[in-house]
Amino acid sequence: MAVLPAAHPAVRRITGLAWSGHVELVPVRPGVVNGESHPGTYVKGPAPILDRDLEHVDVAHVHFGYDYLDPESARDVTEHLSRAGVPMVLTVHDIVYPSHEDSQPHRGNTGTLVGAASQVLTLTEVAARELWVRWGVESMVVPHPRLLDEAEISSAVRASKHLRGDGDTIVGVLLERMGENIEGPELLDLLAPVATGRRGAHLRIVVEAQAWRDACGEDRESGGHHLVAELAAEGGWESVRLIRYEARDLGPVLAEFAALDVCVLPYRFATHSTWLELCRDLGVTPVLPAVGFLREQWFDRCDPDEHSGEVYDPRDPGTLTWAVRTAIDEPRSAPPRVEGADPTKIMAAHEQVYRMAARTRKASRNGA
């Protein structure tokens, strides 16, 4: 089976490939896409898979990473797989891509891939309904599994105790890759009242390391420190600190994330979020905007009044301050995952889909 993007940590968790001995992963290496080199990234798009022999690939599973493609390139992928007789499974994580102001190219690519897929998967029932309304496709709902196992969770929680003092309140803001959908400095200003009159209030800014280097230069020691100092002075926080993570390896940042009481996801648009699942794993309360299907993903089949998680209206700045304060002052446990999110069931669901798709190819090879 070929997987795009190959060996991405999130993909390995989502498909369960890390645990299965029944599915062979065919690595798809980084390469050149649309004439541009993408060194240091996981494969995104047609060129790398087009340059390899698909004779021994029974199924191709496309997850994400096709966001930058133009419609012609998306068609190249589907046409090449079709010529090779390789059925394609598609997981639609994002109907609206969480890094693009203009949603049309991504939706166009998604429509192309949806139309060519032998099976479409998605993460929530409401997303499945949207796929039906938009493209007339019946999709299989496979919920997002946990990202961390028990040992990783335990290690992160233990290490987090050394990163906070008694009585501390630590608020994190996920700036991620600082794309068009992230409310940046303006949102940080809106959080200033949260620290007012609150002892031991600390702010942590979580940002992807390469995005921060691109914005502030390569010097990790000095880059952006003036911005942090300004935030500390203006917001009344006892400390403000950057938490930089590498997109491929969240391991080193898990303890920092587990030390948060609250994490603000400042999306202006999105569909689902892997960060919500990291919050669930580590017991961090998310403050999430009323966009996409984030609310449905977090509270899936649970009563919001009984569990952590506060929803704010990104069009109304005052609701953000209220949501963060409520999350701090009224702590509750994270909602449990639905039964189908158990890793073994996730893998079983995927394996069933792969076997059905693979039978289609074998039947065509045999002339059936």
C-alpha positions as CSV (number, residue, x, y, z in Angstrom):
1,M,0.0,0.0,0.0
2,A,1.3,3.5,-0.8
3,V,0.5,6.3,1.6
4,L,0.6,10.0,0.9
5,P,2.2,11.6,2.8
6,A,4.5,8.7,3.5
7,A,5.4,7.9,7.1
8,H,4.0,11.1,8.4
9,P,3.7,10.6,12.2
10,A,0.0,11.7,12.2
11,V,-0.8,9.4,9.3
12,R,0.9,6.4,11.0
13,R,-1.3,7.0,14.1
14,I,-4.5,7.6,12.1
15,T,-4.2,4.5,10.0
16,G,-2.7,2.3,12.7
17,L,0.2,1.3,10.5
18,A,2.5,1.5,13.4
19,W,0.7,-1.5,15.0
20,S,-0.3,-3.6,12.1
21,G,1.7,-6.5,10.7
22,H,-0.8,-7.1,7.9
23,V,-0.2,-4.0,5.9
24,E,3.1,-3.2,4.2
25,L,3.9,0.5,4.0
26,V,5.5,1.5,0.7
27,P,7.4,4.7,1.5
28,V,6.9,7.6,-0.9
29,R,9.9,9.7,-0.7
30,P,10.2,13.5,-0.9
31,G,10.7,14.9,-4.3
32,V,9.9,17.7,-6.8
33,V,6.4,18.9,-7.1
34,N,5.3,21.3,-9.9
35,G,8.9,22.1,-10.6
36,E,9.7,23.1,-7.1
37,S,11.8,21.2,-4.6
38,H,10.4,20.5,-1.1
39,P,13.5,19.4,0.9
40,G,12.9,18.3,4.4
41,T,9.2,17.7,4.1
42,Y,7.1,14.6,3.7
43,V,5.9,14.0,0.2
44,K,3.1,16.1,-1.0
45,G,1.6,15.3,-4.3
46,P,2.0,13.5,-7.6
47,A,5.7,13.6,-8.6
48,P,7.2,11.2,-6.1
49,I,4.5,8.5,-6.6
50,L,4.5,9.0,-10.4
51,D,8.2,8.1,-10.5
52,R,7.9,4.7,-8.8
53,D,6.7,1.3,-10.0
54,L,3.2,0.6,-8.8
55,E,3.1,-3.0,-9.9
56,H,3.3,-4.3,-6.3
57,V,1.1,-1.6,-4.8
58,D,-2.5,-2.8,-4.2
59,V,-4.0,0.3,-2.7
60,A,-3.0,4.0,-2.4
61,H,-4.3,5.9,0.6
62,V,-4.3,9.7,0.3
63,H,-4.7,11.6,3.6
64,F,-3.5,15.2,3.5
65,G,-0.7,17.1,1.9
66,Y,-2.5,17.7,-1.4
67,D,-3.4,21.2,-0.3
68,Y,-0.9,23.1,-2.5
69,L,-1.8,21.3,-5.7
70,D,-3.5,22.8,-8.7
71,P,-6.5,20.9,-10.2
72,E,-4.3,19.6,-13.0
73,S,-1.9,18.0,-10.6
74,A,-4.6,16.4,-8.6
75,R,-6.0,14.9,-11.8
76,D,-2.5,13.7,-12.6
77,V,-2.5,11.6,-9.4
78,T,-5.9,10.1,-10.0
79,E,-5.2,9.4,-13.7
80,H,-1.8,7.7,-13.0
81,L,-3.3,5.5,-10.3
82,S,-6.2,4.6,-12.6
83,R,-3.8,3.7,-15.5
84,A,-1.8,1.5,-13.1
85,G,-5.1,-0.1,-11.9
86,V,-4.4,1.0,-8.3
87,P,-7.6,1.8,-6.3
88,M,-7.4,4.9,-4.2
89,V,-8.7,5.4,-0.6
90,L,-9.2,9.0,0.5
91,T,-9.5,10.4,4.0
92,V,-10.9,13.9,4.0
93,H,-9.5,15.6,7.1
94,D,-10.2,19.1,5.8
95,I,-13.0,20.3,3.6
96,V,-11.7,23.8,4.2
97,Y,-8.0,23.7,4.4
98,P,-6.6,25.3,7.6
99,S,-3.9,27.3,6.0
100,H,-5.6,28.9,3.0
101,E,-7.6,32.0,2.8
102,D,-8.9,31.0,-0.6
103,S,-10.7,27.7,-0.1
104,Q,-11.5,27.1,-3.7
105,P,-8.3,25.3,-4.9
106,H,-8.3,22.9,-2.0
107,R,-12.0,22.2,-2.4
108,G,-11.4,21.6,-6.1
109,N,-8.7,19.1,-5.4
110,T,-10.8,17.4,-2.8
111,G,-13.7,17.1,-5.3
112,T,-11.3,15.6,-7.9
113,L,-10.0,13.1,-5.4
114,V,-13.4,12.3,-4.0
115,G,-14.7,11.5,-7.5
116,A,-11.9,9.1,-8.2
117,A,-11.7,7.4,-4.8
118,S,-13.0,3.8,-4.4
119,Q,-13.7,4.6,-0.7
120,V,-13.9,7.9,1.1
121,L,-13.3,8.2,4.9
122,T,-13.8,11.2,7.2
123,L,-13.6,11.8,10.9
124,T,-17.1,13.0,12.0
125,E,-20.7,12.4,11.1
126,V,-21.3,16.0,10.3
127,A,-18.3,16.0,7.9
128,A,-19.8,12.9,6.2
129,R,-23.1,14.8,5.7
130,E,-21.2,17.7,4.2
131,L,-19.3,15.4,1.8
132,W,-22.7,14.0,0.7
133,V,-24.2,17.5,0.2
134,R,-21.2,18.9,-1.6
135,W,-20.1,15.9,-3.8
136,G,-22.8,13.3,-3.5
137,V,-20.4,10.8,-1.9
138,E,-21.2,8.3,0.8
139,S,-18.2,8.3,3.2
140,M,-17.3,6.0,6.0
141,V,-16.8,7.7,9.4
142,V,-13.7,6.6,11.2
143,P,-13.1,8.8,14.3
144,H,-9.7,10.2,15.1
145,P,-7.8,7.9,17.3
146,R,-5.6,8.9,20.2
147,L,-2.2,10.3,19.2
148,L,-0.3,9.1,22.2
149,D,-0.1,5.8,24.0
150,E,-0.3,5.4,27.7
151,A,3.5,5.4,28.2
152,E,3.8,8.6,26.2
153,I,1.0,10.3,28.2
154,S,2.4,9.2,31.5
155,S,5.9,10.4,30.6
156,A,4.7,13.8,29.4
157,V,2.5,14.4,32.5
158,R,5.4,13.5,34.8
159,A,7.8,15.8,33.1
160,S,5.2,18.6,33.0
161,K,5.2,18.9,36.8
162,H,8.7,20.4,36.6
163,L,7.5,23.1,34.3
164,R,5.0,24.8,36.6
165,G,4.7,25.9,40.2
166,D,2.0,25.4,42.7
167,G,-0.9,27.7,41.9
168,D,0.3,28.5,38.4
169,T,-2.2,29.0,35.6
170,I,-0.7,28.4,32.2
171,V,-2.5,29.5,29.0
172,G,-1.2,28.3,25.7
173,V,-2.0,29.8,22.3
174,L,-1.4,27.6,19.2
175,L,0.0,29.8,16.4
176,E,1.1,26.7,14.6
177,R,2.4,27.7,11.2
178,M,1.0,31.3,11.5
179,G,-1.1,30.8,8.3
180,E,-3.9,33.0,7.0
181,N,-6.4,31.3,9.3
182,I,-4.6,32.1,12.5
183,E,-5.4,35.2,14.5
184,G,-2.0,36.2,15.7
185,P,-1.0,39.4,17.6
186,E,-4.6,40.7,17.8
187,L,-5.7,37.6,19.6
188,L,-2.8,37.8,22.0
189,D,-3.8,41.3,22.8
190,L,-7.4,40.0,23.5
191,L,-6.0,37.6,26.1
192,A,-4.3,40.3,28.2
193,P,-7.4,40.7,30.5
194,V,-7.1,37.0,31.4
195,A,-3.9,37.7,33.4
196,T,-5.3,40.8,35.1
197,G,-5.7,40.3,38.8
198,R,-4.7,36.6,38.5
199,R,-1.5,35.5,40.3
200,G,0.7,33.0,38.7
201,A,-0.7,33.5,35.2
202,H,1.7,32.5,32.4
203,L,1.4,32.6,28.7
204,R,2.9,30.1,26.3
205,I,3.0,30.6,22.5
206,V,3.1,27.3,20.6
207,V,4.5,27.7,17.1
208,E,6.0,25.5,14.4
209,A,9.8,26.0,14.5
210,Q,10.4,26.5,10.8
211,A,7.5,29.0,10.5
212,W,9.0,31.0,13.4
213,R,12.5,30.9,11.8
214,D,11.0,32.1,8.5
215,A,9.3,35.0,10.3
216,C,12.0,36.0,12.8
217,G,15.3,34.7,11.3
218,E,17.5,31.7,12.0
219,D,18.9,32.9,15.3
220,R,16.9,30.9,17.9
221,E,18.4,32.7,20.8
222,S,17.4,36.2,19.8
223,G,14.8,35.9,17.1
224,G,11.4,37.3,18.3
225,H,12.5,37.9,21.9
226,H,11.4,41.5,21.6
227,L,7.9,40.4,20.7
228,V,7.8,38.1,23.7
229,A,9.0,40.9,26.0
230,E,6.3,43.2,24.7
231,L,3.6,40.7,25.3
232,A,4.9,40.1,28.9
233,A,4.9,43.8,29.6
234,E,1.5,44.6,28.0
235,G,-0.4,41.6,29.2
236,G,0.5,41.5,32.8
237,W,1.6,37.8,32.5
238,E,4.2,36.7,35.0
239,S,6.1,35.0,32.1
240,V,5.6,34.7,28.4
241,R,7.6,32.0,26.6
242,L,7.7,30.5,23.1
243,I,7.3,26.7,22.7
244,R,8.7,25.8,19.3
245,Y,8.0,22.4,17.9
246,E,9.2,20.5,14.8
247,A,6.4,19.4,12.5
248,R,7.7,15.8,12.2
249,D,8.4,15.2,15.9
250,L,6.2,16.4,18.7
251,G,7.9,14.3,21.3
252,P,10.2,17.0,22.7
253,V,7.3,19.4,23.2
254,L,4.8,17.0,24.8
255,A,5.8,17.9,28.4
256,E,5.4,21.6,27.6
257,F,2.0,20.9,26.2
258,A,0.9,18.8,29.1
259,A,1.9,21.7,31.4
260,L,-0.9,23.9,29.9
261,D,-4.2,24.3,31.7
262,V,-5.8,25.8,28.6
263,C,-4.9,25.9,24.9
264,V,-6.5,28.4,22.6
265,L,-6.9,27.2,19.0
266,P,-7.3,30.6,17.2
267,Y,-8.6,29.3,13.8
268,R,-10.6,31.6,11.6
269,F,-11.5,28.5,9.5
270,A,-10.9,24.8,9.8
271,T,-12.7,21.4,9.6
272,H,-11.0,19.1,12.1
273,S,-8.0,19.5,14.3
274,T,-5.3,17.0,15.3
275,W,-4.4,19.4,18.2
276,L,-7.8,18.8,19.7
277,E,-6.8,15.1,20.1
278,L,-3.5,16.1,21.7
279,C,-5.5,18.1,24.2
280,R,-7.7,15.1,24.9
281,D,-4.7,12.8,25.3
282,L,-3.0,15.2,27.8
283,G,-6.0,16.5,29.6
284,V,-5.6,20.1,28.4
285,T,-8.8,22.2,28.1
286,P,-9.2,23.6,24.6
287,V,-10.7,26.9,23.8
288,L,-11.9,26.5,20.3
289,P,-13.7,28.7,17.8
290,A,-17.2,28.0,16.4
291,V,-15.9,27.1,12.9
292,G,-15.9,23.9,10.9
293,F,-16.6,20.8,12.8
294,L,-14.3,21.4,15.7
295,R,-17.1,21.4,18.3
296,E,-18.6,18.2,17.0
297,Q,-15.1,16.5,17.0
298,W,-14.4,17.5,20.6
299,F,-17.8,16.8,22.1
300,D,-18.8,13.9,19.9
301,R,-21.8,12.3,21.5
302,C,-21.1,13.9,24.8
303,D,-22.9,16.6,26.8
304,P,-20.8,19.8,26.6
305,D,-22.0,20.9,30.1
306,E,-20.3,17.9,31.7
307,H,-16.9,18.1,30.1
308,S,-14.0,20.5,29.5
309,G,-13.8,22.7,26.4
310,E,-15.1,26.2,25.7
311,V,-16.3,27.5,22.4
312,Y,-16.0,31.1,21.3
313,D,-17.2,33.2,18.4
314,P,-14.2,34.4,16.4
315,R,-16.4,37.3,15.2
316,D,-16.9,38.5,18.7
317,P,-13.6,39.3,20.5
318,G,-15.2,39.5,23.9
319,T,-16.3,35.8,23.8
320,L,-12.6,34.7,23.7
321,T,-11.7,36.3,27.0
322,W,-14.9,34.9,28.6
323,A,-14.2,31.4,27.2
324,V,-10.6,31.3,28.5
325,R,-11.6,32.6,32.0
326,T,-14.4,30.0,32.1
327,A,-12.0,27.2,31.1
328,I,-9.6,28.3,33.9
329,D,-12.2,28.8,36.6
330,E,-14.4,25.8,35.9
331,P,-12.0,22.9,35.2
332,R,-13.6,19.7,34.1
333,S,-12.4,16.4,32.6
334,A,-12.0,16.0,28.8
335,P,-14.8,14.2,27.0
336,P,-14.0,10.6,26.3
337,R,-13.4,9.3,22.9
338,V,-16.1,7.4,21.2
339,E,-15.9,3.7,21.2
340,G,-14.9,3.4,17.6
341,A,-11.7,5.5,18.3
342,D,-10.0,2.6,20.0
343,P,-6.7,2.0,18.1
344,T,-7.5,-1.6,17.3
345,K,-10.9,-0.7,15.9
346,I,-9.3,2.1,13.9
347,M,-6.9,-0.3,12.3
348,A,-9.5,-2.9,11.8
349,A,-11.7,-0.4,9.9
350,H,-8.8,0.7,7.7
351,E,-7.7,-2.9,7.0
352,Q,-11.2,-3.8,6.0
353,V,-11.3,-0.9,3.5
354,Y,-7.9,-1.8,2.2
355,R,-8.8,-5.4,1.6
356,M,-12.0,-4.5,-0.2
357,A,-10.1,-2.1,-2.4
358,A,-7.3,-4.6,-3.0
359,R,-9.8,-7.3,-4.1
360,T,-11.1,-4.9,-6.7
361,R,-7.6,-4.7,-8.2
362,K,-7.0,-8.4,-8.1
363,A,-10.3,-9.1,-9.8
364,S,-9.5,-6.7,-12.6
365,R,-6.1,-8.3,-13.0
366,N,-7.8,-11.7,-13.3
367,G,-10.2,-10.3,-15.9
368,A,-13.2,-10.8,-13.6
